[in-house]
Amino acid sequence: MSKIKYRPEIDGLRAIAVISVILFHFNHHWLLGGFLGVDVFFVISGYLITKIIVTDIENNQFSYKDFYNRRIKRIFPIFISVMFFSSLIGTLIFTYQDFNTLRKGIEFSTFFSANIFFAKKQGYFDLDANSNPILHIWSLSVEEQYYLIFPLFLIFGYKLFRNKKIFFYLTFVLFLLSLGLTFIPDSYYTKYINIYYLSQLRFFELLIGSGLSFLPPPIQFYLKSQMN
């Protein structure tokens, strides 16, 4: 599995995104729109993961097994800790109904489908959302679903056309399709209380990051210089 060069400016963006989300959850009046830090994370994730995957595919080194082994080693220690302590706290302070919702949320989170569960249960801005200790797992579920699907398109496209340009073309087409889904009226999603969490309406953000990873180095250098 390839490693990309450390990018301090990306860590800076991550820090800004984290702080904005934390401030928003403490008091949304402190930073209106702070929840958009999640969107920034999606773009960054799309950029980084595409860099790694494309490099491995071009070098004939990509392996789903290695890819997910690395993801599991990185995510699961923290993930399991969060689930454990959330369950522990839930048994002590939650009502039966709230704990049952928490339990189901943990079950869905284990299979990285928490976003689907929450889309059917509550909105991100609902009052009771602040008391759900695993609500933030929805974004991790979206990312993992993307990591499961996106490499398939890249691998298939590269094997079919044997041209590096296909990576960008596929990403652009997928971006247009995903962006188009956001224009479908809310009334279409009758099974969901809140479509804020749905992957198909979030993938375009990850695809923006994926698309940025294909920019020629001079353009990336220019963008970096403008940020410093």
N, C-alpha and C positions, 0 to 999 in steps of 0.2 A: 504494500500500500504506500503510495507516494505521500510525501509531506511537502507542503508549500512553505515558501519563505515567510518568516514572521513579519507581520504587518502591524506596526504600532498604531497606525491611524485607524485600523479596523478595531483594535482594542479600545481606542478612544471613542469610536462610534458606539461600541457595545456599552461602555460605561455611561455614556449619555442616555442611551436607551433604557438601561437598568434604572438609573436615577429617576428618569421621567416617569416610568411605570410605578416605581415605589412611591414617589410623591403623589401620583394620581390616586393610588389606593389608600394612602393615608388620609388625604383630603383632596377631592377632585377640584376644589376651588384654588388650590395652590398652583396647579399647573393644568389649565384646561387643555385638553388634547394630549395629555401625558400618556394615555393608553396607546398612542401611535408608536411608542417605543417598540411595541410588539411587531409592528409592520417593518420597522427598521431591522429588527432581528431576522425576520423572514428574508429580507433582501440580502443581508450579510450571510445567512445560512446558505441561500441559493448560490451565492458567489463562491464561497469557500468549497462547498461540496462538489460543485461542477468543476472547479479547478482540479480537484483531486481525482474525480472520476475520469475526466477527459484525458488527463495525463496518463493514468493507468491503462485506459483503453488504447491509446496511441502506442504505448510501450508493450501492449499485450500482457499486461500484468493485472488487469482487473479481475477480481474474484468476489462474487457475492458473499461467499463464506468469510473471507478476510475482511471485507467491507463491514459486514454486520458484527463480526467478532470485535472489531475495533469500536463500533458504536456501542455495543453491549458493555464492553470494559469501561468505556467513558461515561455512560449514562447510568447504568444499573446501580452502582453503589449509592449514588445520591438519590436515585429514584426510589429504591427500596427503603432507604432511610426515611424519606418523606412520607411514603405510604404507611410505614410502621408507626411513626410518631403521630401522623394524622389519625390513624385508627385508635391509638392509645388515648389521645386527647378526646376523640369523639366518644369513646366509651365512658369517659368521665363527665363530660359537660353537655353532650347532645341529647335531645329528646329521642325517643324511639324512631319517630318519623325522620328526623334529620339524620340520625345515624344510619338508617336504612338507605337514605339517599347517598350518604357518604360511601357506604359499603358498595353499592352498585357502581358509583363513580370510580372506585378503586378497581373493581372488576373490569370495567371498560378500559381504564387506564393501563391495566396490565397488558392488554392487547392493542394499545395505542389507538383506541377509538373513543377516547374520552370526549372529544369534540362533538361526536355524533350524539352521545348521551346528553351532554349539556345543551345541545341545540334543541333537544326535545323537552328539556326540563326547566331551564331558566335563561334569562338574559344576562349579559355581562354587566349591565348597569342596574340590575335589580337590587333592591335593598338587601335581600338575603344572600346575594352573591358574595358580599364581603365576609360572611361567616363560613364560607366553604373553603377549607384549607387546601383543596386540590383543584380548584377551579383553573388555576394557571396551567395545569397539565394539558389543557386543550391545545395549546400552541405546540407543545412537544408532539402530540398526536398528529397534528397537521404536518409537521416536519418529517416525522418518521414515515408517514404515508407517502410523502413526496419522494423520500429516499428509496422507497420500495418501488415506485412506479417509474420515476424519471430515468434511472439508469437503463431500464429496459428499452426505452425509445432510443437512447444514445447508442447502445450496443447494437440493436437491430439496424438502425440507420447506417452505422459505420460498416457493419458487415455487408449490408446491401449495396452501398455506393462506394465504399472504400475511398472516401474523400473527407478530409478534415472539415471542409466547409459545411458538411451536412449537420454538424453539431449546432452551428449557429442557426441554420435554416429550420431545423426541427424545433429548436428552442423558441424561435420567433413565431412559428405556426402554433405551437402549444400555448404561447403567451396570448396570441390573438383569440384562440378558442376559449381559454380560461377567462380572459377579460370580457369576452362576449357573454359569458354566463352571468356576469355581474349585472347585466342589463335586463335579465329576466325578472319580471315583476315578483314581488314578495308573495303574492297570492298563489303563485305556482307551488311554493313549498308548504303545502297544507299540513304536512306531518310535523313541522317544526315550529317551536315557539319563537326561536331566535336563530336566524341564518348566519349570524355573525361568526359562528364557529365552523361553518362548513368548509371542508377542504377545497371543493371545486370553486369556491368563491375567494379562496386565499392563495391558491397555487400561482396566480399571476404575479404575486409579490415575490415569491421565491424565484419565479422565472425571470423577473427583472434582474435579480442578482445573478442568475445563471447567464443571462444575456450580457451583462457587464463583464463577466469573466472572459468573454471573447474579444473584448476591445483590444486593438493593437497596443503594444507597450508604450509608444509615444503618447497615446491618448490617456492611458492609465497614469503615466507620469505627470501629464498636465493636470489631470484631476487631483492627483495627490498634492502637487505643488500649490494648487488653489486652496486646499484644505489646511495647509501648514501656515 
